Amino acid sequence: MDSLLIYGAYGYTGELIARAAVDRGFDPVVAGRDPDRIHTLGTDLDCRSRAFDLTDDIQAHLSGIDTLLNCAGPFEETADPLVAACLARGVDYLDITGELPVFERLARRDSEAVDAGVSLMPGVGYDVVPTDSLAAHLHERLPEATHLSLALSASGSLSGGTLKTLINGFGSGSAIREDGQLRAIPSASKQRVVDFGSGTQTVMTIPWGDLSTAYRTTGIPNIAVYVAVPDAVRHAIQIARPFEGLMATDLVQRLLKGLVDRFVDGPSEADRAASETTVWGEAWNEESGETVQSLLRTPDTYELTVEAALACAERVEAGEAPTGFTTPAGAFGPDLVLDLPGVSRQDL
Ligand SMILES: NC(=O)c1ccc[n+]([C@@H]2O[C@H](COP(=O)([O-])OP(=O)(O)OC[C@H]3O[C@@H](n4cnc5c(N)ncnc54)[C@H](OP(=O)(O)O)[C@@H]3O)[C@@H](O)[C@H]2O)c1
């Protein structure tokens, strides 16, 4: 196999991916900014390791690398310098972001990536492989759809990096896509009831990456993405809305991230084995009223992230992805997610 570099490989998710990559014969190079931690991991996994941070000359650390899989988040802070180096060195770039601004920024580098002969494929984890695949499937069922709604319901706990990424988003409200344009809306201001196949749940909009990716995968101009949260959390978000500006301040952000560093370890193997998620989607045509709905059931978000990231990396390395900015289902089709263990799809 060609050389895959996994950046952020000693993080919670990066290490899960790096271990699975070695098990599957990828012979990866593991990389990260802390020399002790990355070389210890390299020794432990019996694979090559490189230590560099994002202010270094990143290009110099990409020699012999064909594909870079970035697992270091928040990606707001890591994607741009790594992408710039990948474009300069002709290295394909993948990451496991779910951050809307990151997708939007990378989409704007499409022509640069085409010129460099590079695939730019952010979002190869739980965000956004299942939702992107479901969006593509619904679009295939109703090609003239004008509206798309996606909703997630997940059990299980979160890792520190995921929590810090969520904290980064505090204070910026929610968003939807309307007539092809992103529109900011207040947090929890748009809600609906969704039947996830095991009873109904009230869901609220989140500014998820699919507002960028599903739009590019399907071309559907009106998109909303929802998540099921406990009623108490939804009410708390509504009450906290006037204080959103405060949540975005440096002081509060540092305080919350410090608490994450002190108290959060991430889900154990048993936690991951016990958790599962359901993704619901609906596409409709406003004029004809025609509507289609489908459901996906998946294993735990971190388990699925490992499987999805390595499946996408393998296919990118095999030359199956187009050059330029591309979404996972845009590159590999709606059944991408069905190739991952434990995933099933049902048309309603
Ligand atoms: N797509 C998905 O479904 C999915 C699934 C899981 C996780 N994620 C995302 O992946 C990210 C990582 O999650 P995690 O659970 O692995 O978190 P984690 O355990 O905190 O690991 C984060 C990793 O990123 C590195 N990092 C962070 N900022 C960096 C920077 N500025 N420069 C260089 N390295 C940096 C960290 O290195 P240091 O320890 O040296 O800071 C660490 O190796 C989060 O953004 C999370 O939301 C996405």
The ligand as an SDF file (V2000), in Angstrom:
LIG
                    3D

 48 52  0  0  0  0  0  0  0  0999 V2000
  -16.0180   12.8260   12.1390 N   0  0  0  0  0  0  0  0  0  0  0  0
  -16.3560   12.3020   13.2810 C   0  0  0  0  0  0  0  0  0  0  0  0
  -17.3730   11.6960   13.4300 O   0  0  0  0  0  0  0  0  0  0  0  0
  -15.4240   12.4310   14.4400 C   0  0  0  0  0  0  0  0  0  0  0  0
  -15.2840   11.3790   15.3300 C   0  0  0  0  0  0  0  0  0  0  0  0
  -14.3940   11.5310   16.3790 C   0  0  0  0  0  0  0  0  0  0  0  0
  -13.7110   12.7270   16.5370 C   0  0  0  0  0  0  0  0  0  0  0  0
  -13.9150   13.7300   15.6610 N   0  0  0  0  0  0  0  0  0  0  0  0
  -13.2040   14.9880   15.7900 C   0  0  0  0  0  0  0  0  0  0  0  0
  -11.8190   14.6990   15.7490 O   0  0  0  0  0  0  0  0  0  0  0  0
  -11.1280   15.6180   16.5750 C   0  0  0  0  0  0  0  0  0  0  0  0
  -10.2350   14.8550   17.5240 C   0  0  0  0  0  0  0  0  0  0  0  0
  -11.0300   14.1580   18.4380 O   0  0  0  0  0  0  0  0  0  0  0  0
  -10.3630   13.2290   19.5470 P   0  0  0  0  0  0  0  0  0  0  0  0
  -11.4620   12.5690   20.2140 O   0  0  0  0  0  0  0  0  0  0  0  0
   -9.3130   12.3780   18.9510 O   0  0  0  0  0  0  0  0  0  0  0  0
   -9.6640   14.3450   20.4660 O   0  0  0  0  0  0  0  0  0  0  0  0
   -8.3400   14.2990   21.3510 P   0  0  0  0  0  0  0  0  0  0  0  0
   -8.1990   13.0040   22.0360 O   0  0  0  0  0  0  0  0  0  0  0  0
   -8.3680   15.5550   22.1560 O   0  0  0  0  0  0  0  0  0  0  0  0
   -7.1620   14.4050   20.2660 O   0  0  0  0  0  0  0  0  0  0  0  0
   -6.9180   15.5640   19.5350 C   0  0  0  0  0  0  0  0  0  0  0  0
   -5.5950   15.4060   18.8050 C   0  0  0  0  0  0  0  0  0  0  0  0
   -5.4230   16.5610   17.9890 O   0  0  0  0  0  0  0  0  0  0  0  0
   -4.1540   17.1570   18.3060 C   0  0  0  0  0  0  0  0  0  0  0  0
   -4.2520   18.6020   18.1240 N   0  0  0  0  0  0  0  0  0  0  0  0
   -5.2420   19.4260   18.5300 C   0  0  0  0  0  0  0  0  0  0  0  0
   -4.9670   20.6900   18.1690 N   0  0  0  0  0  0  0  0  0  0  0  0
   -3.7780   20.6490   17.5200 C   0  0  0  0  0  0  0  0  0  0  0  0
   -2.9740   21.6320   16.8940 C   0  0  0  0  0  0  0  0  0  0  0  0
   -3.3150   22.9220   16.8890 N   0  0  0  0  0  0  0  0  0  0  0  0
   -1.8280   21.2340   16.2990 N   0  0  0  0  0  0  0  0  0  0  0  0
   -1.4490   19.9460   16.2900 C   0  0  0  0  0  0  0  0  0  0  0  0
   -2.1800   18.9570   16.8850 N   0  0  0  0  0  0  0  0  0  0  0  0
   -3.3320   19.3190   17.4760 C   0  0  0  0  0  0  0  0  0  0  0  0
   -3.9200   16.7950   19.7580 C   0  0  0  0  0  0  0  0  0  0  0  0
   -2.5690   16.9350   20.0890 O   0  0  0  0  0  0  0  0  0  0  0  0
   -2.1640   17.5070   21.5630 P   0  0  0  0  0  0  0  0  0  0  0  0
   -2.6240   16.4640   22.5530 O   0  0  0  0  0  0  0  0  0  0  0  0
   -0.6930   17.6420   21.4740 O   0  0  0  0  0  0  0  0  0  0  0  0
   -2.9290   18.7840   21.7530 O   0  0  0  0  0  0  0  0  0  0  0  0
   -4.3890   15.3360   19.7350 C   0  0  0  0  0  0  0  0  0  0  0  0
   -3.4210   14.5100   19.1720 O   0  0  0  0  0  0  0  0  0  0  0  0
  -12.1870   16.4870   17.2350 C   0  0  0  0  0  0  0  0  0  0  0  0
  -12.3050   17.6870   16.5020 O   0  0  0  0  0  0  0  0  0  0  0  0
  -13.4470   15.6840   17.1050 C   0  0  0  0  0  0  0  0  0  0  0  0
  -14.6030   16.4850   17.0690 O   0  0  0  0  0  0  0  0  0  0  0  0
  -14.7350   13.5980   14.6090 C   0  0  0  0  0  0  0  0  0  0  0  0
  1  2  1  0
  2  3  2  0
  2  4  1  0
  4  5  1  0
  4 48  2  0
  5  6  2  0
  6  7  1  0
  7  8  2  0
  8  9  1  0
  8 48  1  0
  9 10  1  0
  9 46  1  0
 10 11  1  0
 11 12  1  0
 11 44  1  0
 12 13  1  0
 13 14  1  0
 14 15  2  0
 14 16  1  0
 14 17  1  0
 17 18  1  0
 18 19  2  0
 18 20  1  0
 18 21  1  0
 21 22  1  0
 22 23  1  0
 23 24  1  0
 23 42  1  0
 24 25  1  0
 25 26  1  0
 25 36  1  0
 26 27  1  0
 26 35  1  0
 27 28  2  0
 28 29  1  0
 29 30  1  0
 29 35  2  0
 30 31  1  0
 30 32  2  0
 32 33  1  0
 33 34  2  0
 34 35  1  0
 36 37  1  0
 36 42  1  0
 37 38  1  0
 38 39  2  0
 38 40  1  0
 38 41  1  0
 42 43  1  0
 44 45  1  0
 44 46  1  0
 46 47  1  0
M  CHG  2   8   1  16  -1
M  END
$$$$
